[in-house]
Amino acid sequence: MGGLKYYERTKLLIELIEKERTGSPKDLAGKLGLKERMIYNLIDDLTLVLGKDVCYCKEKKSYIFSKKPD
């Protein structure tokens, strides 16, 4: 994946998580044009870089940010 494309997808992923509008992992993969496995990799990257946990909320049907405990 090219650097710019990766950046754009990561930026869109952050926006969708902040708005709590990602949908299921399969839905999110479709929105970003990726395979579902890459979604999990991107989420792992975000967790490391941003210092926030990203988890799936079944009630909201979206990924959400939660702060890591210190």
PyMOL Python script that loads the backbone (N, CA, C, O; Angstrom):
from pymol import cmd

cmd.read_pdbstr("""\
ATOM      1  N   MET A   1       0.867  -1.183   0.000  1.00  0.00           N
ATOM      2  CA  MET A   1       0.000   0.000   0.000  1.00  0.00           C
ATOM      3  C   MET A   1       0.902   1.230   0.000  1.00  0.00           C
ATOM      4  O   MET A   1       1.821   1.330   0.813  1.00  0.00           O
ATOM      5  N   GLY A   2       0.640   2.168  -0.914  1.00  0.00           N
ATOM      6  CA  GLY A   2       1.431   3.383  -1.008  1.00  0.00           C
ATOM      7  C   GLY A   2       1.252   4.277   0.208  1.00  0.00           C
ATOM      8  O   GLY A   2       0.232   4.208   0.894  1.00  0.00           O
ATOM      9  N   GLY A   3       2.249   5.117   0.470  1.00  0.00           N
ATOM     10  CA  GLY A   3       2.240   5.975   1.642  1.00  0.00           C
ATOM     11  C   GLY A   3       1.051   6.921   1.701  1.00  0.00           C
ATOM     12  O   GLY A   3       0.420   7.058   2.748  1.00  0.00           O
ATOM     13  N   LEU A   4       0.740   7.574   0.587  1.00  0.00           N
ATOM     14  CA  LEU A   4      -0.360   8.532   0.563  1.00  0.00           C
ATOM     15  C   LEU A   4      -1.700   7.831   0.745  1.00  0.00           C
ATOM     16  O   LEU A   4      -2.562   8.307   1.484  1.00  0.00           O
ATOM     17  N   LYS A   5      -1.869   6.701   0.071  1.00  0.00           N
ATOM     18  CA  LYS A   5      -3.115   5.950   0.204  1.00  0.00           C
ATOM     19  C   LYS A   5      -3.304   5.484   1.644  1.00  0.00           C
ATOM     20  O   LYS A   5      -4.404   5.553   2.191  1.00  0.00           O
ATOM     21  N   TYR A   6      -2.217   5.009   2.251  1.00  0.00           N
ATOM     22  CA  TYR A   6      -2.263   4.558   3.641  1.00  0.00           C
ATOM     23  C   TYR A   6      -2.677   5.711   4.559  1.00  0.00           C
ATOM     24  O   TYR A   6      -3.517   5.543   5.442  1.00  0.00           O
ATOM     25  N   TYR A   7      -2.075   6.883   4.336  1.00  0.00           N
ATOM     26  CA  TYR A   7      -2.391   8.068   5.137  1.00  0.00           C
ATOM     27  C   TYR A   7      -3.863   8.450   4.983  1.00  0.00           C
ATOM     28  O   TYR A   7      -4.549   8.707   5.973  1.00  0.00           O
ATOM     29  N   GLU A   8      -4.342   8.485   3.747  1.00  0.00           N
ATOM     30  CA  GLU A   8      -5.737   8.869   3.491  1.00  0.00           C
ATOM     31  C   GLU A   8      -6.709   7.892   4.143  1.00  0.00           C
ATOM     32  O   GLU A   8      -7.704   8.302   4.741  1.00  0.00           O
ATOM     33  N   ARG A   9      -6.418   6.604   4.025  1.00  0.00           N
ATOM     34  CA  ARG A   9      -7.287   5.595   4.639  1.00  0.00           C
ATOM     35  C   ARG A   9      -7.253   5.687   6.150  1.00  0.00           C
ATOM     36  O   ARG A   9      -8.284   5.550   6.808  1.00  0.00           O
ATOM     37  N   THR A  10      -6.065   5.920   6.706  1.00  0.00           N
ATOM     38  CA  THR A  10      -5.944   6.042   8.156  1.00  0.00           C
ATOM     39  C   THR A  10      -6.700   7.269   8.647  1.00  0.00           C
ATOM     40  O   THR A  10      -7.378   7.212   9.673  1.00  0.00           O
ATOM     41  N   LYS A  11      -6.588   8.369   7.928  1.00  0.00           N
ATOM     42  CA  LYS A  11      -7.299   9.600   8.295  1.00  0.00           C
ATOM     43  C   LYS A  11      -8.810   9.378   8.257  1.00  0.00           C
ATOM     44  O   LYS A  11      -9.526   9.797   9.166  1.00  0.00           O
ATOM     45  N   LEU A  12      -9.290   8.720   7.204  1.00  0.00           N
ATOM     46  CA  LEU A  12     -10.722   8.422   7.094  1.00  0.00           C
ATOM     47  C   LEU A  12     -11.160   7.480   8.220  1.00  0.00           C
ATOM     48  O   LEU A  12     -12.239   7.647   8.789  1.00  0.00           O
ATOM     49  N   LEU A  13     -10.332   6.505   8.532  1.00  0.00           N
ATOM     50  CA  LEU A  13     -10.648   5.583   9.624  1.00  0.00           C
ATOM     51  C   LEU A  13     -10.786   6.334  10.948  1.00  0.00           C
ATOM     52  O   LEU A  13     -11.722   6.077  11.705  1.00  0.00           O
ATOM     53  N   ILE A  14      -9.889   7.238  11.229  1.00  0.00           N
ATOM     54  CA  ILE A  14      -9.956   8.031  12.468  1.00  0.00           C
ATOM     55  C   ILE A  14     -11.246   8.843  12.501  1.00  0.00           C
ATOM     56  O   ILE A  14     -11.924   8.890  13.527  1.00  0.00           O
ATOM     57  N   GLU A  15     -11.588   9.481  11.388  1.00  0.00           N
ATOM     58  CA  GLU A  15     -12.820  10.268  11.325  1.00  0.00           C
ATOM     59  C   GLU A  15     -14.050   9.409  11.575  1.00  0.00           C
ATOM     60  O   GLU A  15     -14.949   9.807  12.316  1.00  0.00           O
ATOM     61  N   LEU A  16     -14.092   8.234  10.960  1.00  0.00           N
ATOM     62  CA  LEU A  16     -15.239   7.337  11.144  1.00  0.00           C
ATOM     63  C   LEU A  16     -15.339   6.846  12.585  1.00  0.00           C
ATOM     64  O   LEU A  16     -16.437   6.727  13.130  1.00  0.00           O
ATOM     65  N   ILE A  17     -14.201   6.563  13.197  1.00  0.00           N
ATOM     66  CA  ILE A  17     -14.212   6.114  14.599  1.00  0.00           C
ATOM     67  C   ILE A  17     -14.682   7.245  15.501  1.00  0.00           C
ATOM     68  O   ILE A  17     -15.495   7.020  16.398  1.00  0.00           O
ATOM     69  N   GLU A  18     -14.185   8.457  15.280  1.00  0.00           N
ATOM     70  CA  GLU A  18     -14.595   9.598  16.105  1.00  0.00           C
ATOM     71  C   GLU A  18     -16.097   9.855  15.991  1.00  0.00           C
ATOM     72  O   GLU A  18     -16.739  10.232  16.971  1.00  0.00           O
ATOM     73  N   LYS A  19     -16.655   9.652  14.800  1.00  0.00           N
ATOM     74  CA  LYS A  19     -18.091   9.859  14.589  1.00  0.00           C
ATOM     75  C   LYS A  19     -18.916   8.634  14.956  1.00  0.00           C
ATOM     76  O   LYS A  19     -20.146   8.664  14.923  1.00  0.00           O
ATOM     77  N   GLU A  20     -18.215   7.546  15.309  1.00  0.00           N
ATOM     78  CA  GLU A  20     -18.842   6.266  15.656  1.00  0.00           C
ATOM     79  C   GLU A  20     -19.748   5.792  14.528  1.00  0.00           C
ATOM     80  O   GLU A  20     -20.906   5.433  14.741  1.00  0.00           O
ATOM     81  N   ARG A  21     -19.178   5.800  13.301  1.00  0.00           N
ATOM     82  CA  ARG A  21     -19.935   5.412  12.110  1.00  0.00           C
ATOM     83  C   ARG A  21     -19.154   4.431  11.244  1.00  0.00           C
ATOM     84  O   ARG A  21     -19.232   4.487  10.017  1.00  0.00           O
ATOM     85  N   THR A  22     -18.399   3.528  11.878  1.00  0.00           N
ATOM     86  CA  THR A  22     -17.600   2.594  11.089  1.00  0.00           C
ATOM     87  C   THR A  22     -18.420   1.423  10.568  1.00  0.00           C
ATOM     88  O   THR A  22     -18.138   0.906   9.488  1.00  0.00           O
ATOM     89  N   GLY A  23     -19.420   1.002  11.310  1.00  0.00           N
ATOM     90  CA  GLY A  23     -20.134  -0.220  10.973  1.00  0.00           C
ATOM     91  C   GLY A  23     -19.310  -1.420  11.401  1.00  0.00           C
ATOM     92  O   GLY A  23     -18.327  -1.281  12.129  1.00  0.00           O
ATOM     93  N   SER A  24     -19.708  -2.584  10.954  1.00  0.00           N
ATOM     94  CA  SER A  24     -18.992  -3.813  11.307  1.00  0.00           C
ATOM     95  C   SER A  24     -17.624  -3.823  10.609  1.00  0.00           C
ATOM     96  O   SER A  24     -17.390  -3.030   9.696  1.00  0.00           O
ATOM     97  N   PRO A  25     -16.726  -4.714  11.034  1.00  0.00           N
ATOM     98  CA  PRO A  25     -15.434  -4.801  10.342  1.00  0.00           C
ATOM     99  C   PRO A  25     -15.602  -5.049   8.840  1.00  0.00           C
ATOM    100  O   PRO A  25     -14.859  -4.490   8.032  1.00  0.00           O
ATOM    101  N   LYS A  26     -16.559  -5.871   8.470  1.00  0.00           N
ATOM    102  CA  LYS A  26     -16.800  -6.145   7.049  1.00  0.00           C
ATOM    103  C   LYS A  26     -17.279  -4.879   6.327  1.00  0.00           C
ATOM    104  O   LYS A  26     -16.825  -4.581   5.222  1.00  0.00           O
ATOM    105  N   ASP A  27     -18.203  -4.135   6.959  1.00  0.00           N
ATOM    106  CA  ASP A  27     -18.682  -2.878   6.378  1.00  0.00           C
ATOM    107  C   ASP A  27     -17.545  -1.873   6.225  1.00  0.00           C
ATOM    108  O   ASP A  27     -17.419  -1.209   5.196  1.00  0.00           O
ATOM    109  N   LEU A  28     -16.727  -1.775   7.259  1.00  0.00           N
ATOM    110  CA  LEU A  28     -15.610  -0.833   7.254  1.00  0.00           C
ATOM    111  C   LEU A  28     -14.611  -1.190   6.161  1.00  0.00           C
ATOM    112  O   LEU A  28     -14.088  -0.305   5.483  1.00  0.00           O
ATOM    113  N   ALA A  29     -14.348  -2.464   5.988  1.00  0.00           N
ATOM    114  CA  ALA A  29     -13.438  -2.900   4.930  1.00  0.00           C
ATOM    115  C   ALA A  29     -13.970  -2.446   3.568  1.00  0.00           C
ATOM    116  O   ALA A  29     -13.201  -1.995   2.718  1.00  0.00           O
ATOM    117  N   GLY A  30     -15.275  -2.563   3.363  1.00  0.00           N
ATOM    118  CA  GLY A  30     -15.882  -2.108   2.113  1.00  0.00           C
ATOM    119  C   GLY A  30     -15.755  -0.604   1.923  1.00  0.00           C
ATOM    120  O   GLY A  30     -15.491  -0.136   0.815  1.00  0.00           O
ATOM    121  N   LYS A  31     -15.943   0.158   3.002  1.00  0.00           N
ATOM    122  CA  LYS A  31     -15.849   1.622   2.914  1.00  0.00           C
ATOM    123  C   LYS A  31     -14.437   2.073   2.548  1.00  0.00           C
ATOM    124  O   LYS A  31     -14.256   3.042   1.811  1.00  0.00           O
ATOM    125  N   LEU A  32     -13.432   1.354   3.077  1.00  0.00           N
ATOM    126  CA  LEU A  32     -12.049   1.752   2.846  1.00  0.00           C
ATOM    127  C   LEU A  32     -11.408   1.030   1.662  1.00  0.00           C
ATOM    128  O   LEU A  32     -10.265   1.314   1.304  1.00  0.00           O
ATOM    129  N   GLY A  33     -12.135   0.106   1.062  1.00  0.00           N
ATOM    130  CA  GLY A  33     -11.590  -0.627  -0.077  1.00  0.00           C
ATOM    131  C   GLY A  33     -10.468  -1.570   0.309  1.00  0.00           C
ATOM    132  O   GLY A  33      -9.512  -1.746  -0.446  1.00  0.00           O
ATOM    133  N   LEU A  34     -10.578  -2.176   1.476  1.00  0.00           N
ATOM    134  CA  LEU A  34      -9.553  -3.087   1.986  1.00  0.00           C
ATOM    135  C   LEU A  34     -10.156  -4.439   2.319  1.00  0.00           C
ATOM    136  O   LEU A  34     -11.376  -4.599   2.359  1.00  0.00           O
ATOM    137  N   LYS A  35      -9.294  -5.397   2.555  1.00  0.00           N
ATOM    138  CA  LYS A  35      -9.753  -6.679   3.072  1.00  0.00           C
ATOM    139  C   LYS A  35      -9.922  -6.528   4.579  1.00  0.00           C
ATOM    140  O   LYS A  35      -9.281  -5.686   5.207  1.00  0.00           O
ATOM    141  N   GLU A  36     -10.782  -7.345   5.142  1.00  0.00           N
ATOM    142  CA  GLU A  36     -11.080  -7.245   6.575  1.00  0.00           C
ATOM    143  C   GLU A  36      -9.821  -7.383   7.429  1.00  0.00           C
ATOM    144  O   GLU A  36      -9.694  -6.710   8.452  1.00  0.00           O
ATOM    145  N   ARG A  37      -8.896  -8.242   7.025  1.00  0.00           N
ATOM    146  CA  ARG A  37      -7.648  -8.433   7.777  1.00  0.00           C
ATOM    147  C   ARG A  37      -6.874  -7.120   7.893  1.00  0.00           C
ATOM    148  O   ARG A  37      -6.292  -6.841   8.941  1.00  0.00           O
ATOM    149  N   MET A  38      -6.858  -6.306   6.824  1.00  0.00           N
ATOM    150  CA  MET A  38      -6.144  -5.027   6.861  1.00  0.00           C
ATOM    151  C   MET A  38      -6.783  -4.048   7.833  1.00  0.00           C
ATOM    152  O   MET A  38      -6.098  -3.202   8.407  1.00  0.00           O
ATOM    153  N   ILE A  39      -8.088  -4.158   8.018  1.00  0.00           N
ATOM    154  CA  ILE A  39      -8.769  -3.300   8.998  1.00  0.00           C
ATOM    155  C   ILE A  39      -8.193  -3.552  10.385  1.00  0.00           C
ATOM    156  O   ILE A  39      -7.895  -2.618  11.130  1.00  0.00           O
ATOM    157  N   TYR A  40      -8.042  -4.827  10.715  1.00  0.00           N
ATOM    158  CA  TYR A  40      -7.480  -5.163  12.027  1.00  0.00           C
ATOM    159  C   TYR A  40      -6.050  -4.648  12.159  1.00  0.00           C
ATOM    160  O   TYR A  40      -5.657  -4.192  13.233  1.00  0.00           O
ATOM    161  N   ASN A  41      -5.271  -4.715  11.089  1.00  0.00           N
ATOM    162  CA  ASN A  41      -3.904  -4.193  11.121  1.00  0.00           C
ATOM    163  C   ASN A  41      -3.900  -2.676  11.312  1.00  0.00           C
ATOM    164  O   ASN A  41      -3.109  -2.154  12.098  1.00  0.00           O
ATOM    165  N   LEU A  42      -4.777  -1.966  10.600  1.00  0.00           N
ATOM    166  CA  LEU A  42      -4.865  -0.508  10.754  1.00  0.00           C
ATOM    167  C   LEU A  42      -5.266  -0.121  12.175  1.00  0.00           C
ATOM    168  O   LEU A  42      -4.735   0.837  12.739  1.00  0.00           O
ATOM    169  N   ILE A  43      -6.187  -0.856  12.738  1.00  0.00           N
ATOM    170  CA  ILE A  43      -6.641  -0.567  14.100  1.00  0.00           C
ATOM    171  C   ILE A  43      -5.515  -0.810  15.102  1.00  0.00           C
ATOM    172  O   ILE A  43      -5.351  -0.046  16.053  1.00  0.00           O
ATOM    173  N   ASP A  44      -4.748  -1.862  14.890  1.00  0.00           N
ATOM    174  CA  ASP A  44      -3.579  -2.114  15.747  1.00  0.00           C
ATOM    175  C   ASP A  44      -2.582  -0.966  15.643  1.00  0.00           C
ATOM    176  O   ASP A  44      -2.033  -0.526  16.654  1.00  0.00           O
ATOM    177  N   ASP A  45      -2.344  -0.477  14.421  1.00  0.00           N
ATOM    178  CA  ASP A  45      -1.437   0.661  14.217  1.00  0.00           C
ATOM    179  C   ASP A  45      -1.936   1.897  14.954  1.00  0.00           C
ATOM    180  O   ASP A  45      -1.154   2.595  15.599  1.00  0.00           O
ATOM    181  N   LEU A  46      -3.233   2.170  14.861  1.00  0.00           N
ATOM    182  CA  LEU A  46      -3.802   3.341  15.544  1.00  0.00           C
ATOM    183  C   LEU A  46      -3.619   3.241  17.048  1.00  0.00           C
ATOM    184  O   LEU A  46      -3.302   4.228  17.712  1.00  0.00           O
ATOM    185  N   THR A  47      -3.819   2.057  17.574  1.00  0.00           N
ATOM    186  CA  THR A  47      -3.668   1.852  19.015  1.00  0.00           C
ATOM    187  C   THR A  47      -2.256   2.208  19.450  1.00  0.00           C
ATOM    188  O   THR A  47      -2.067   2.859  20.478  1.00  0.00           O
ATOM    189  N   LEU A  48      -1.271   1.789  18.683  1.00  0.00           N
ATOM    190  CA  LEU A  48       0.122   2.078  19.028  1.00  0.00           C
ATOM    191  C   LEU A  48       0.460   3.555  18.866  1.00  0.00           C
ATOM    192  O   LEU A  48       1.100   4.143  19.738  1.00  0.00           O
ATOM    193  N   VAL A  49       0.043   4.152  17.774  1.00  0.00           N
ATOM    194  CA  VAL A  49       0.414   5.528  17.459  1.00  0.00           C
ATOM    195  C   VAL A  49      -0.330   6.549  18.315  1.00  0.00           C
ATOM    196  O   VAL A  49       0.273   7.501  18.811  1.00  0.00           O
ATOM    197  N   LEU A  50      -1.626   6.355  18.488  1.00  0.00           N
ATOM    198  CA  LEU A  50      -2.440   7.354  19.203  1.00  0.00           C
ATOM    199  C   LEU A  50      -2.469   7.146  20.714  1.00  0.00           C
ATOM    200  O   LEU A  50      -2.833   8.058  21.456  1.00  0.00           O
ATOM    201  N   GLY A  51      -2.095   5.976  21.168  1.00  0.00           N
ATOM    202  CA  GLY A  51      -2.136   5.708  22.604  1.00  0.00           C
ATOM    203  C   GLY A  51      -3.541   5.566  23.143  1.00  0.00           C
ATOM    204  O   GLY A  51      -3.781   5.770  24.333  1.00  0.00           O
ATOM    205  N   LYS A  52      -4.472   5.215  22.267  1.00  0.00           N
ATOM    206  CA  LYS A  52      -5.864   4.996  22.666  1.00  0.00           C
ATOM    207  C   LYS A  52      -6.256   3.594  22.239  1.00  0.00           C
ATOM    208  O   LYS A  52      -5.825   3.113  21.191  1.00  0.00           O
ATOM    209  N   ASP A  53      -7.063   2.948  23.043  1.00  0.00           N
ATOM    210  CA  ASP A  53      -7.599   1.660  22.636  1.00  0.00           C
ATOM    211  C   ASP A  53      -8.716   1.886  21.627  1.00  0.00           C
ATOM    212  O   ASP A  53      -9.476   2.849  21.729  1.00  0.00           O
ATOM    213  N   VAL A  54      -8.804   1.014  20.680  1.00  0.00           N
ATOM    214  CA  VAL A  54      -9.892   1.026  19.709  1.00  0.00           C
ATOM    215  C   VAL A  54     -10.609  -0.306  19.874  1.00  0.00           C
ATOM    216  O   VAL A  54     -10.011  -1.371  19.721  1.00  0.00           O
ATOM    217  N   CYS A  55     -11.885  -0.233  20.185  1.00  0.00           N
ATOM    218  CA  CYS A  55     -12.638  -1.474  20.377  1.00  0.00           C
ATOM    219  C   CYS A  55     -13.978  -1.372  19.650  1.00  0.00           C
ATOM    220  O   CYS A  55     -14.470  -0.283  19.357  1.00  0.00           O
ATOM    221  N   TYR A  56     -14.544  -2.531  19.373  1.00  0.00           N
ATOM    222  CA  TYR A  56     -15.829  -2.578  18.680  1.00  0.00           C
ATOM    223  C   TYR A  56     -16.948  -2.584  19.705  1.00  0.00           C
ATOM    224  O   TYR A  56     -16.945  -3.404  20.623  1.00  0.00           O
ATOM    225  N   CYS A  57     -17.905  -1.676  19.558  1.00  0.00           N
ATOM    226  CA  CYS A  57     -19.061  -1.581  20.452  1.00  0.00           C
ATOM    227  C   CYS A  57     -20.262  -2.173  19.720  1.00  0.00           C
ATOM    228  O   CYS A  57     -20.717  -1.636  18.710  1.00  0.00           O
ATOM    229  N   LYS A  58     -20.763  -3.280  20.243  1.00  0.00           N
ATOM    230  CA  LYS A  58     -21.902  -3.948  19.604  1.00  0.00           C
ATOM    231  C   LYS A  58     -23.163  -3.083  19.655  1.00  0.00           C
ATOM    232  O   LYS A  58     -23.968  -3.106  18.724  1.00  0.00           O
ATOM    233  N   GLU A  59     -23.337  -2.325  20.735  1.00  0.00           N
ATOM    234  CA  GLU A  59     -24.526  -1.472  20.873  1.00  0.00           C
ATOM    235  C   GLU A  59     -24.553  -0.380  19.805  1.00  0.00           C
ATOM    236  O   GLU A  59     -25.598  -0.102  19.218  1.00  0.00           O
ATOM    237  N   LYS A  60     -23.391   0.237  19.560  1.00  0.00           N
ATOM    238  CA  LYS A  60     -23.310   1.329  18.586  1.00  0.00           C
ATOM    239  C   LYS A  60     -23.019   0.815  17.176  1.00  0.00           C
ATOM    240  O   LYS A  60     -23.102   1.560  16.200  1.00  0.00           O
ATOM    241  N   LYS A  61     -22.679  -0.463  17.088  1.00  0.00           N
ATOM    242  CA  LYS A  61     -22.297  -1.083  15.818  1.00  0.00           C
ATOM    243  C   LYS A  61     -21.198  -0.275  15.126  1.00  0.00           C
ATOM    244  O   LYS A  61     -21.265   0.025  13.934  1.00  0.00           O
ATOM    245  N   SER A  62     -20.183   0.063  15.929  1.00  0.00           N
ATOM    246  CA  SER A  62     -19.075   0.863  15.432  1.00  0.00           C
ATOM    247  C   SER A  62     -17.849   0.658  16.314  1.00  0.00           C
ATOM    248  O   SER A  62     -17.948   0.285  17.483  1.00  0.00           O
ATOM    249  N   TYR A  63     -16.691   0.914  15.712  1.00  0.00           N
ATOM    250  CA  TYR A  63     -15.476   0.990  16.520  1.00  0.00           C
ATOM    251  C   TYR A  63     -15.502   2.315  17.262  1.00  0.00           C
ATOM    252  O   TYR A  63     -16.022   3.310  16.755  1.00  0.00           O
ATOM    253  N   ILE A  64     -14.941   2.326  18.463  1.00  0.00           N
ATOM    254  CA  ILE A  64     -14.871   3.545  19.264  1.00  0.00           C
ATOM    255  C   ILE A  64     -13.484   3.662  19.893  1.00  0.00           C
ATOM    256  O   ILE A  64     -12.779   2.666  20.056  1.00  0.00           O
ATOM    257  N   PHE A  65     -13.106   4.882  20.242  1.00  0.00           N
ATOM    258  CA  PHE A  65     -11.863   5.124  20.963  1.00  0.00           C
ATOM    259  C   PHE A  65     -12.144   5.045  22.462  1.00  0.00           C
ATOM    260  O   PHE A  65     -13.176   5.521  22.936  1.00  0.00           O
ATOM    261  N   SER A  66     -11.236   4.452  23.186  1.00  0.00           N
ATOM    262  CA  SER A  66     -11.282   4.504  24.648  1.00  0.00           C
ATOM    263  C   SER A  66      -9.863   4.705  25.124  1.00  0.00           C
ATOM    264  O   SER A  66      -8.927   4.149  24.551  1.00  0.00           O
ATOM    265  N   LYS A  67      -9.696   5.499  26.172  1.00  0.00           N
ATOM    266  CA  LYS A  67      -8.369   5.810  26.661  1.00  0.00           C
ATOM    267  C   LYS A  67      -7.741   4.612  27.323  1.00  0.00           C
ATOM    268  O   LYS A  67      -8.403   3.864  28.042  1.00  0.00           O
ATOM    269  N   LYS A  68      -6.444   4.431  27.075  1.00  0.00           N
ATOM    270  CA  LYS A  68      -5.715   3.359  27.759  1.00  0.00           C
ATOM    271  C   LYS A  68      -5.508   3.763  29.213  1.00  0.00           C
ATOM    272  O   LYS A  68      -5.201   4.922  29.491  1.00  0.00           O
ATOM    273  N   PRO A  69      -5.670   2.831  30.138  1.00  0.00           N
ATOM    274  CA  PRO A  69      -5.393   3.168  31.535  1.00  0.00           C
ATOM    275  C   PRO A  69      -3.895   3.396  31.735  1.00  0.00           C
ATOM    276  O   PRO A  69      -3.071   2.707  31.134  1.00  0.00           O
ATOM    277  N   ASP A  70      -3.551   4.364  32.580  1.00  0.00           N
ATOM    278  CA  ASP A  70      -2.131   4.684  32.837  1.00  0.00           C
ATOM    279  C   ASP A  70      -1.492   3.685  33.759  1.00  0.00           C
ATOM    280  O   ASP A  70      -0.309   3.806  34.076  1.00  0.00           O
TER     281      ASP A  70
END
""", "prot")
cmd.dss("prot")
cmd.show_as("cartoon", "prot")
cmd.util.cbc("prot")
cmd.orient("prot")
